[in-house]
Amino acid sequence: MRAPGLEPARGRLLVATPLLREPTFARTVVVLLEHDPDEGSFGVVLNRPLDVDGADVLPDVAPLLTPPDTLFQGGPVSPTTAVALGLLTPAATNTAPATADESGWAPVTGPLVTVDLDHDADALAGALRALRVFVGYAGWAAGQLDGEIEEGAWFVVDGLPLDPFGADPGRLWSAVLRRQGWPLAAVAVAPIDPGLN
């Protein structure tokens, strides 16, 4: 049974429903960075901080990291790949770059961008007001995500620009659900094991 919500699209959030109990994705919030029903989808889990100090791994961009300045578990695919998300300053949002190679970032939606961590850190500092780095990502083959949504594993909702950069990522799942209104807001207080209700 399809969960209530929107159609998946770049920049929207996938919020795990209580039916999704598999530990990798239970109570996660994923921002979609690409979605194509014929090609597949990928995104990063926003609410799984790791006990790894970003300064130890990425000293050049450490001053730009948004607290908590740890790395985050972005998903089970390609665990040696880093995916960085940034939030542009208003000035940078209104200035379209010639190319992502020149700017160091590529748009996702609105001020949310993916960031090239090999780009000049000083140039990035002038364009970003938030930065978070994710290790690995979540990926779906063509049609797979649509099937999971149809089965009721994910709610699809609009995201807010600050969702990937919250100071308390452990509360993101319930916070996103609460702001959706009825009936999704009621899910925010559902027990992890409905049998305990």
matplotlib code that plots the C-alpha trace (Angstrom):
import matplotlib.pyplot as plt

x = [0.0, 1.5, 2.4, 0.9, 3.2, 4.6, 6.4, 10.1, 12.3, 15.7, 15.9, 12.9, 13.2, 12.5, 11.4, 11.4, 7.9, 7.5, 7.3, 10.9, 12.6, 15.8, 18.6, 20.4, 17.3, 15.0, 14.0, 16.2, 15.7, 17.3, 17.7, 17.4, 20.2, 19.1, 15.9, 15.2, 12.7, 14.5, 18.1, 17.8, 18.1, 20.6, 20.8, 22.4, 21.0, 21.0, 20.6, 23.4, 26.4, 29.6, 32.1, 34.7, 35.9, 35.8, 39.0, 40.9, 39.9, 39.3, 41.6, 41.3, 37.6, 37.2, 36.6, 33.6, 31.9, 28.6, 28.4, 28.4, 31.5, 31.7, 31.3, 27.9, 27.0, 25.4, 24.4, 25.6, 26.8, 30.4, 31.6, 34.9, 33.1, 32.5, 29.5, 29.5, 26.4, 26.5, 24.1, 24.9, 25.0, 22.2, 24.8, 26.1, 22.5, 21.8, 25.0, 24.9, 28.4, 29.7, 30.4, 30.6, 34.3, 34.8, 32.6, 33.3, 29.6, 26.6, 23.0, 20.5, 17.6, 17.4, 20.5, 21.3, 24.3, 26.8, 30.3, 33.6, 35.9, 39.0, 38.0, 39.8, 38.6, 38.9, 36.7, 34.2, 34.2, 33.0, 30.1, 28.9, 27.1, 26.9, 28.8, 28.3, 30.2, 28.6, 30.5, 28.8, 25.3, 22.0, 21.3, 18.4, 18.3, 15.8, 12.2, 13.5, 12.7, 9.3, 8.6, 9.6, 7.4, 4.5, 5.1, 4.8, 8.5, 9.0, 7.1, 8.2, 8.0, 9.5, 12.7, 13.8, 17.2, 18.5, 17.4, 20.8, 22.6, 20.7, 22.5, 20.6, 20.4, 18.9, 15.7, 15.4, 13.1, 10.5, 10.9, 10.3, 7.2, 5.7, 5.8, 3.8, 0.4, -2.0, -1.7, 2.2, 2.6, 1.1, 3.8, 6.5, 5.5, 5.0, 7.1, 9.9, 8.2, 4.4, 3.9, 4.9, 2.1]
y = [0.0, 3.3, 5.7, 9.2, 11.8, 13.3, 11.8, 11.3, 14.1, 15.6, 17.6, 15.8, 13.8, 10.1, 9.5, 5.9, 4.7, 2.4, -0.5, -0.1, -1.8, -3.0, -1.4, 0.3, 2.5, 2.3, 5.9, 7.5, 10.7, 10.6, 13.6, 12.6, 13.9, 12.2, 10.4, 8.9, 6.0, 4.6, 5.1, 4.8, 7.0, 8.0, 10.2, 10.4, 9.6, 12.8, 11.6, 9.1, 10.9, 8.9, 9.1, 10.4, 14.0, 15.7, 17.6, 14.4, 13.3, 16.6, 19.2, 21.6, 22.0, 21.3, 25.0, 25.0, 21.9, 22.5, 21.3, 18.5, 18.5, 14.8, 12.8, 11.2, 7.7, 8.6, 5.0, 1.5, 2.0, 2.8, 3.3, 4.9, 7.7, 11.1, 13.1, 16.7, 18.9, 22.6, 25.4, 28.5, 32.0, 34.2, 36.0, 32.7, 31.4, 34.4, 34.0, 31.1, 29.6, 29.1, 25.4, 23.3, 22.9, 26.6, 27.1, 23.9, 23.1, 21.9, 22.7, 20.1, 22.4, 26.1, 26.8, 23.1, 22.0, 19.1, 20.3, 19.2, 18.7, 19.0, 22.6, 25.6, 25.7, 29.5, 29.9, 27.5, 29.4, 32.5, 30.7, 28.3, 29.0, 25.2, 22.1, 18.4, 15.4, 11.9, 8.7, 6.4, 6.9, 5.2, 3.9, 2.3, 0.6, 1.6, 1.2, 0.0, 3.1, 3.5, -0.1, 0.5, 3.6, 1.6, -1.0, 1.7, 1.8, 5.6, 8.8, 11.4, 15.0, 18.3, 19.2, 22.5, 24.0, 23.5, 19.8, 18.4, 20.7, 20.5, 20.6, 17.6, 15.1, 12.5, 14.4, 15.0, 12.0, 13.1, 16.8, 16.2, 14.1, 16.6, 19.5, 17.5, 17.7, 14.9, 11.9, 11.9, 14.0, 11.2, 8.8, 11.0, 9.6, 6.0, 3.5, 1.7, -1.6, -1.1, -4.3, -2.3, 0.2]
z = [0.0, -1.1, 1.7, 1.5, 0.0, -3.1, -6.1, -5.7, -7.2, -6.8, -3.6, -1.9, 1.2, 1.7, 5.2, 6.4, 7.4, 10.5, 8.0, 7.1, 10.1, 8.3, 10.4, 7.5, 6.8, 9.9, 10.9, 8.3, 6.3, 2.8, 0.5, -3.1, -5.2, -8.4, -9.4, -12.8, -12.9, -16.0, -14.7, -10.9, -7.9, -5.3, -2.2, 1.2, 4.7, 6.7, 10.2, 10.9, 12.4, 12.7, 15.5, 13.1, 13.5, 10.1, 10.9, 11.2, 7.7, 5.8, 7.4, 4.5, 4.8, 8.5, 9.3, 6.9, 8.5, 10.2, 13.8, 14.8, 12.6, 12.3, 9.1, 8.5, 7.2, 3.9, 3.0, 2.4, -1.2, -2.0, 1.7, 0.6, -1.4, 0.1, -0.9, 0.4, 0.6, 1.0, 1.6, -0.5, 0.8, -0.6, -2.8, -4.2, -4.7, -7.0, -9.0, -11.4, -11.9, -15.4, -14.6, -11.5, -12.1, -11.7, -8.7, -6.8, -6.4, -8.5, -7.7, -6.2, -5.5, -4.4, -2.2, -1.7, -3.7, -3.9, -3.2, -4.8, -1.7, -4.0, -4.9, -3.2, 0.4, 0.5, -2.6, -1.0, 2.2, 0.4, -1.2, 1.6, 4.8, 5.7, 4.7, 5.7, 4.4, 4.0, 3.7, 1.1, -0.3, -0.8, -4.3, -6.1, -9.5, -12.1, -10.7, -7.3, -5.3, -6.9, -5.9, -2.3, -2.1, -3.5, -0.8, 1.9, 2.9, 2.3, 2.7, 0.1, 1.3, 0.4, 2.2, 3.8, 2.9, 6.5, 6.8, 5.9, 8.3, 11.6, 14.9, 16.3, 13.5, 15.8, 15.9, 12.1, 11.4, 13.9, 13.1, 9.4, 10.1, 12.6, 10.1, 7.5, 9.3, 9.7, 9.1, 8.9, 12.0, 14.0, 12.8, 14.5, 17.9, 16.8, 18.9, 17.1, 17.7, 17.2, 19.2, 22.3, 21.9]

ax = plt.figure().add_subplot(projection="3d")
ax.plot(x, y, z, "-o")
ax.set_aspect("equal")
plt.show()
